Amino acid sequence: MSDVTEESGLWAGIKETVKTVVYALLIAGVFRTVFFQPFWIPSGSMKDTLLIGDFLFVNKMAYGYSYASCPSIRIASLGIDIDAEDFCGFLKGDNDRMLGSDPERGDVVVFRHPVTGRDFIKRLIGLPGDRVQMKDGLLYINDVAVEVEQVGVFEETYERQGPQGLVPRCANGNPGQGGLCLKDRAIETLPNGVEHSILNIGNQSLDTTGVYTVPEGHYFFMGDNRDNSTDSRVDQRLGGVGFVPAEDIVGRADRIMFSSAGRSMLAFWTWRSDRFFKAIE
């Protein structure tokens, strides 16, 4: 009789544990789908606004919801690759957003690549109907050059960074492992008054472009690290981002929670003390 009671109690305990785990996963899923999505910066395309290893939460409420608001779950070590389209692909195609509000020029935005579906983070430069062009490294919006103020240099150590082991590109060439990597730094002021830092390493192929006219319902994005960014300046068919449909926007990046200078965000001894809860500008 006691054996039966003990077994029943054990089974009841297992059921309660499973229920707790399931509820926790459901709550986490709803939280990630509706409110915020975690994002870890993997590349240097947004330096020095965002550094490799910055960890932040993307505000999904900022612009409303589309199929891209559904979570993607990718765990390479376990062979898991579940895309937002697997969950909510039936919502894709009309380029609409529920409870939507328009993103503003200068926002730092996470969006899905229109072809690959991978998450990108860039700064919103061009709104629907805008004419965007680069001339000798200077940004023009609607045929007017933006204001740029040179503010010195950005310095970092020339070494492998983040889990991908990426090395930075430098205005002073290859200074060698452990050397000082330099980039020109400037403050760019967009037409709506938003100021942000940009980096340049010198004359590059995308410093002078044709005119991009942003289609209705689409947006034009660029990285702050101008000479080291895959963005809207290159067509999707050529490996770039191109114009991004409104429905591919995930949300706005507002604040860095913490930042790891090491190969893993769990390596707390490499966390950068000056980036805790830092506002993204």
For each residue, the residues with C-beta under 8 A, 3 or more apart:
1: 4 5
2: 5 6
3: 6 7
4: 1 7 8
5: 1 2 8 9
6: 2 3 9 10
7: 3 4 10 11
8: 4 5 11 12
9: 5 6 12 13
10: 6 7 13 14
11: 7 8 14 15
12: 8 9 15 16
13: 9 10 16 17
14: 10 11 17 18
15: 11 12 18 19
16: 12 13 19 20
17: 13 14 20 21
18: 14 15 21 22
19: 15 16 22 23
20: 16 17 23 24
21: 17 18 24 25
22: 18 19 25 26
23: 19 20 26 27
24: 20 21 27 28
25: 21 22 28 29
26: 22 23 29 30
27: 23 24 30 31
28: 24 25 31 32
29: 25 26 32 33 71
30: 26 27 33 34
31: 27 28 34 35 36
32: 28 29 35 36 37 38 71
33: 29 30 60 69 70 71
34: 30 31 60 61 65 69
35: 31 32 59 60 61
36: 31 32 57 58 59 60 251
37: 32 57 58 60 71 110 250 251
38: 32 55 56 57 58
39: 55 56 57 58 110 119 121 253
40: 53 54 55 265
41: 46 50 51 52 53 54 55 56 121 162
42: 52 162 163 164
43: 52 162 164 166
44: 47 51 52 161 166 168 225 228
45: 121 122 223 224 225 228 229 230 231
46: 41 49 50 108 121 122 123 223 224 225 229
47: 44 50 51 52 154 156 168 183 199 224 225 228
48: 51 154 185 197 199 224 225
49: 46 108 123 196 197 224 280 281
50: 41 46 47 54 56 108 121 224 253 256 280
51: 41 44 47 48 54 259 261 272 275
52: 41 42 43 44 47 161 162 166
53: 40 41 161 162 259 260 261 262 265 270 272
54: 40 41 50 51 256 259 275
55: 38 39 40 41 256 257 258 259 260 265
56: 38 39 41 50 253 254 255 256 257 280
57: 36 37 38 39 255 257
58: 36 37 38 39 110 250 251 252 253
59: 35 36 62 251 252 253 254
60: 33 34 35 36 37 63 65 69 250 251
61: 34 35 64 251
62: 59 101 103 107 251 252 254
63: 60 97 100 101 102 103 249 251 252
64: 61 97 98 99 100 101
65: 34 60 69 97 98 99 100
66: 69 91 92 96 97 98 100 246 247 248 249
67: 70 84 85 88 89 90 91 92 247
68: 84 111 112 247 248 249 250
69: 33 34 60 65 66 84 88 250 251
70: 33 67 84 87 88
71: 29 32 33 37 84 87
72: 82 83 84 117 119
73: 80 81 82
74: 80 81 82
75: 78 79 80
76: 79 80 81
77:
78: 75
79: 75 76
80: 73 74 75 76
81: 73 74 76
82: 72 73 74 86 87
83: 72 86 87 117
84: 67 68 69 70 71 72 87 88 89 112 117
85: 67 88 89 92 117
86: 82 83 89
87: 70 71 82 83 84
88: 67 69 70 84 85 91 92
89: 67 84 85 86 92
90: 67
91: 66 67 88 94
92: 66 67 85 88 89 247
93: 247
94: 91 247
95: 217 245 246 247
96: 66 100 246 247
97: 63 64 65 66 100 246 247 249
98: 64 65 66
99: 64 65
100: 63 64 65 66 96 97 246
101: 62 63 64
102: 63 127
103: 62 63 107 109 124 219 249 252
104: 107 124 192 194
105: 124 125 126 127 190 191 192 194
106: 123 124 190 192 194 196
107: 62 103 104 123 124 252
108: 46 49 50 121 122 123 124 252 253 280
109: 103 121 122 123 124 219 221 249 250 251 252 253
110: 37 39 58 119 120 121 249 250 251 252 253
111: 68 119 120 121 122 219 221 244 248 249 250
112: 68 84 117 118 119 120 248 249 250
113: 116 117 118 119 120 236 241 248
114: 236 241 242 243 244 245 248
115: 236
116: 113
117: 72 83 84 85 112 113
118: 112 113
119: 39 72 110 111 112 113 250
120: 110 111 112 113 221 230 241
121: 39 41 45 46 50 108 109 110 111 253
122: 45 46 108 109 111 221 222 223 229 231 232 241
123: 46 49 106 107 108 109 196 221 222 223 224
124: 103 104 105 106 107 108 109 127 219 220 221
125: 105 132 139 141 190 220 221 222 232
126: 105 130 132 141 212 214 219 220 221 232
127: 102 105 124 130 214 219 220
128: 214 215 216 217 218 219
129: 213 214 216
130: 126 127 141 142 213 214 220
131: 140 141 142 143 211 212 213 214
132: 125 126 139 140 141 211 212 213 214 220 232
133: 139 140 143 209 210 211 212
134: 137 138 139 140 206 207 208 209 233
135: 138 140 145 208
136: 207 208
137: 134 200 203 204 207 208 226
138: 134 135 145 146 148
139: 125 132 133 134 145 146 148 188 222
140: 131 132 133 134 135 143 144 145 146
141: 125 126 130 131 132 144 146 190 191
142: 130 131 191
143: 131 133 140
144: 140 141 191
145: 135 138 139 140
146: 138 139 140 141 188 189 190 191
147: 188 189
148: 138 139 186 187 188 189 198
149: 186 187 189
150: 184 185 186
151: 185 186 187 197
152: 185
153: 171 182 183 184 185
154: 47 48 182 183 184 185 199
155: 180 181 182
156: 47 168 180 181
157: 178 179 180 181
158: 167 168 170 174 175 176 177 178 179 180 181
159: 167 177 178
160: 165 166 167
161: 44 52 53 165 166 167 168 261
162: 41 42 43 52 53 165 166 263
163: 42 263 264
164: 42 43
165: 160 161 162 263
166: 43 44 52 160 161 162
167: 158 159 160 161
168: 44 47 156 158 161 181 228
169: 181 183 201 227 228
170: 158 173 174 175 181 182 183 201
171: 153 182 183 184 200 201 202
172: 175 180 181 182
173: 170
174: 158 170
175: 158 170 172 179 180 181
176: 158 179
177: 158 159
178: 157 158 159
179: 157 158 175 176
180: 155 156 157 158 172 175
181: 155 156 157 158 168 169 170 172 175
182: 153 154 155 170 171 172
183: 47 153 154 169 170 171 199 200 201 225
184: 150 153 154 171 199 200 201
185: 48 150 151 152 153 154 197 198 199
186: 148 149 150 151 197 198 200
187: 148 149 151 195 196 197 198
188: 139 146 147 148 195 196 197 198
189: 146 147 148 149 193 194 195
190: 105 106 125 141 146 193 194 195 196
191: 105 141 142 144 146
192: 104 105 106
193: 189 190
194: 104 105 106 189 190
195: 187 188 189 190 281
196: 49 106 123 187 188 190 224 281
197: 48 49 151 185 186 187 188 224
198: 148 185 186 187 188 224 225 226
199: 47 48 154 183 184 185 224 225 226 227 228
200: 137 171 183 184 186 226 227
201: 169 170 171 183 184 204 227 228
202: 171 227
203: 137 207
204: 137 201 207 226 227
205:
206: 134 209 226 227 233 234
207: 134 136 137 203 204 226 227
208: 134 135 136 137
209: 133 134 206 212 233
210: 133
211: 131 132 133
212: 126 131 132 133 209 220 232 233 243
213: 129 130 131 132
214: 126 127 128 129 130 131 132 218 219 220 243
215: 128 218 243
216: 128 129
217: 95 128 245 246
218: 128 214 215 243 244 245 246
219: 103 109 111 124 126 127 128 214 232 243 244 246 249
220: 124 125 126 127 130 132 212 214 232 243 244
221: 109 111 120 122 123 124 125 126 231 232 241 244
222: 122 123 125 139 226 229 231 232 233
223: 45 46 122 123 226 228 229 230 231
224: 45 46 47 48 49 50 123 196 197 198 199 229
225: 44 45 46 47 48 183 198 199 228 229
226: 137 198 199 200 204 206 207 222 223 229
227: 169 199 200 201 202 204 206 207
228: 44 45 47 168 169 199 201 223 225
229: 45 46 122 222 223 224 225 226
230: 45 120 223 234 239 240 241
231: 45 122 221 222 223 234 240 241
232: 122 125 126 132 212 219 220 221 222 240 241 242 243 244
233: 134 206 209 212 222 240
234: 206 230 231 238 239 240 241 242
235: 238 240 242
236: 113 114 115 239 240 241 242
237: 242
238: 234 235
239: 230 234 236
240: 230 231 232 233 234 235 236
241: 113 114 120 122 221 230 231 232 234 236 244
242: 114 232 234 235 236 237
243: 114 212 214 215 218 219 220 232
244: 111 114 218 219 220 221 232 241 248 249
245: 95 114 217 218 248
246: 66 95 96 97 100 217 218 219 249
247: 66 67 68 92 93 94 95 96 97
248: 66 68 111 112 113 114 244 245
249: 63 66 68 97 103 109 110 111 112 219 244 246
250: 37 58 60 68 69 109 110 111 112 119
251: 36 37 58 59 60 61 62 63 69 109 110
252: 58 59 62 63 103 107 108 109 110
253: 39 50 56 58 59 108 109 110 121 280
254: 56 59 62 279 280
255: 56 57 277 278 279 280
256: 50 54 55 56 259 275 276 277 278 279 280
257: 55 56 57 276 277
258: 55 265 271 272 275 276
259: 51 53 54 55 256 271 272 275 276 278
260: 53 55 264 265 266 267 268 270 271 272
261: 51 53 161 270 271 272
262: 53 267 269 270
263: 162 163 165 267
264: 163 260 267
265: 40 53 55 258 260
266: 260
267: 260 262 263 264 270 271
268: 260 271
269: 262
270: 53 260 261 262 267
271: 258 259 260 261 267 268 276
272: 51 53 258 259 260 261 275
273: 276
274: 278
275: 51 54 256 258 259 272 278
276: 256 257 258 259 271 273
277: 255 256 257
278: 255 256 259 274 275
279: 254 255 256
280: 49 50 56 108 253 254 255 256
281: 49 195 196
